[in-house]
Structure formats: C-alpha cells, structure tokens
Amino acid sequence: MIRTWFDPAQRAHAPAVELHNGAFVPTADTQSRVDALLCAVPDTEAPDDHGLAPILAVHDAAYVDFLRNAHADWQAAGWPGDVFPYVFPIVGRRPLALERIDARIGAHAYDMATPIAAGTWDAAYANAQVALSALAPLLAGDARTTLALCRPPGHHAGRDYFGGYCYLNNAAIAAQAAVDAGRRVAILDIDYHHGNGTQDIFYGSANPLFVSIHADPVRDYPFYWGHADEEGEGEGAGATINLPLPQGTTLATYRPALARALAAISAWGADIILLSFGADTFVGDPISHFALETADYRLLAQDIAALGLPTLILMEGGYAVDALGANLGSLLSGFPA
C-alpha cells in the first residue's frame, strides 16, 4: 500500500462562494472533496511539523505574513464573510506599505475565485507539512511512491501571490526541499490547468525541471501562463517544458504527450519525480474539458512508474466529486509502493 499523509486541519478551508463569469457561485473546492479522496486512501498518516522554514524557502515572507493574518484583519476592518480582492495593481505594481486589508489583498491575488476563509491559513500550512512529510521517506530511500493528500491544491500559488484555489505551493515547497537535499528533481504537472505558480517560482532555476501537460491556455485558465514558448530564463533556460493540448483531449492524444514529457525527464537525468496530479482531466469534471476515463489513470501511472524513479504524488485539482476517489484509486493502482 502506498503511504499517504493527511491532516484533518485541511478541512478547515471552507469558503462559501467564488466569482465565476459575473456571478457568485458555490466554490468548486468543497470540503466534500476531502471525503471523496479519503475513500480511495482510508489509511493515512499524520504529518510532522517542519515549521515555516521550508515554506519561506519558496514563498516571500511578507506574503506568508499576509496570508496568516488576512482573515483576522478582514474581520477587524468590519468586513463580512470571506476575504475578496477588488483592486488589482496590474500596472506599476511595486511594494507599498498599505494599511487597509482590502487594498493589500489585491497585491497578492490574481483572481476572485480564491477567497481567504477563516481556516484557510491552517489548511494551507497543514498542506505544506503533508507534502514535506510525504517527501521524507523518498529522500531516505524507504519508499518508492508516496502520496500527499493535499487540499486545497497548490500549483497556482506563486512566490507572493495566490489564485486558482491555491495559497501555498505544496509541490514547489517539496521540490525546493528535495533540491536542498542534493536531489535532481523533476516536477511533472498533469492537472488540467497549467501550474503557473510552480512555473513562476522556478522559471530562473536550473533545478528542478518543470514539465506540464495541460489545456491550451489560449482557451483555458490561467490564460496568461503555460504557452509552449515559455521555456525558462537565465539559469533556468530550457528547464521549463509546456505541452498544451486542446479541449476534448482523450487518452489517444494525452498518452503521446506524456511520453514526450517522460522522455524529457529521463534525458534531463532526474532522480526523483514530484507529480502534481489533477483529476480534473476526467471526462466528467464540471469545470474542465478533457475526456480521460477512470481506467486511463492507471495507464498513465504505469507509464510514469516505468522510469523507475521515486515519486511523490501531490493532489491538485479534480472537481467531479462523485468520481474523485475512483480516479485517484485508479492512478495509485499503477504505482508500486
């Protein structure tokens, strides 16, 4: 059985609504996703507390401080409900010592689908500890595959910004810890949506390698990242690989893209894989437009496992709640423990 880490504090994140195409709708990242995931892996381990240091190795300290206090500051200002931005400094963005919480949030948010609720920080912090705890046995050589049962997801969160239901970037935090331990790390992101935060964090870094298979951002969120010509810069030139695919993609198209990704990982000489897994590539996902079937995830896992590398699976998206557990279970069945 694949060892899995989870913390009940991850349930604490419970925003009520998000803004989608002009209307406030119930949030897609519901607490029911946790129950669906636990159906696939009922036996989980509690994470160790690795503290803030690994988080601050990836995220800006001022951003982390903001995230920890945002909801309390919102309440202190007399604002009701969850924390939402309404001003975004997309031009002339610069550090400013702003006092009002409704001003400060716009400096760190890039959408209105990602409110900060009362328990958001607790859940995000627990997520990071889950990811780091699942990484530890791989670094020690005590496991071949581990699972970090993350919720909320993390791959859209950048060094000093949040969005896409993500607040702290679990994959990036674990990847940096592995790099610091002397490992040659490949992050393989197979969520439907491009992992823009992960890409941004490591865009100028030679290690890790970041490879993403995702919906073409010409038509799909996050739109401004994930195009095929984004390949890294400076020391990171060539260490970012984006493989965008069209809406309606089935296994017949997806699997060759995965083969290209795995060939790149092998040629690069990775000795560990961090897999950002989003089950929102499923045909029944309510906010996505690929057409993978439940049984397909086992085949994709077998392809990845064939590289023979220790693999940390980090849960990202997946919003077809009724099928989420089965889709995760299918993926896990293709990996060795």
Stockholm file with secondary structure:
# STOCKHOLM 1.0

chainA/1-337         MIRTWFDPAQRAHAPAVELHNGAFVPTADTQSRVDALLCAVPDTEAPDDHGLAPILAVHDAAYVDFLRNAHADWQAAGWPGDVFPYVFPIVGRRPLALERIDARIGAHAYDMATPIAAGTWDAAYANAQVALSALAPLLAGDARTTLALCRPPGHHAGRDYFGGYCYLNNAAIAAQAAVDAGRRVAILDIDYHHGNGTQDIFYGSANPLFVSIHADPVRDYPFYWGHADEEGEGEGAGATINLPLPQGTTLATYRPALARALAAISAWGADIILLSFGADTFVGDPISHFALETADYRLLAQDIAALGLPTLILMEGGYAVDALGANLGSLLSGFPA
#=GR chainA/1-337 SS CCEEECCGGGGGCCCCEEEETTEEEECSSCTHHHHHHHHHCCCCBCCCCCCSHHHHTTSCHHHHHHHHHHHHHHHHTTCCSSBCCCCCCCSSCCCCCCCCHHHHGGGTBSCSSCCBCTTHHHHHHHHHHHHHHHHHHHHTTSCSEEEECCSSCCTTCCSSCBBTTBSSCHHHHHHHHHHHTTCCEEEEECSSSCCHHHHHHHTTCSSSEEEEEEECTTTSTTCSSCCTTCCCCGGGTTCEEEEEECTTCCHHHHHHHHHHHHHHHHHHTCSEEEEEECGGGBTTCTTCCCCBCHHHHHHHHHHHHTTCCCEEEEECCCCCHHHHHHHHHHHHTTSCC
#=GC SS_cons         CCEEECCGGGGGCCCCEEEETTEEEECSSCTHHHHHHHHHCCCCBCCCCCCSHHHHTTSCHHHHHHHHHHHHHHHHTTCCSSBCCCCCCCSSCCCCCCCCHHHHGGGTBSCSSCCBCTTHHHHHHHHHHHHHHHHHHHHTTSCSEEEECCSSCCTTCCSSCBBTTBSSCHHHHHHHHHHHTTCCEEEEECSSSCCHHHHHHHTTCSSSEEEEEEECTTTSTTCSSCCTTCCCCGGGTTCEEEEEECTTCCHHHHHHHHHHHHHHHHHHTCSEEEEEECGGGBTTCTTCCCCBCHHHHHHHHHHHHTTCCCEEEEECCCCCHHHHHHHHHHHHTTSCC
//
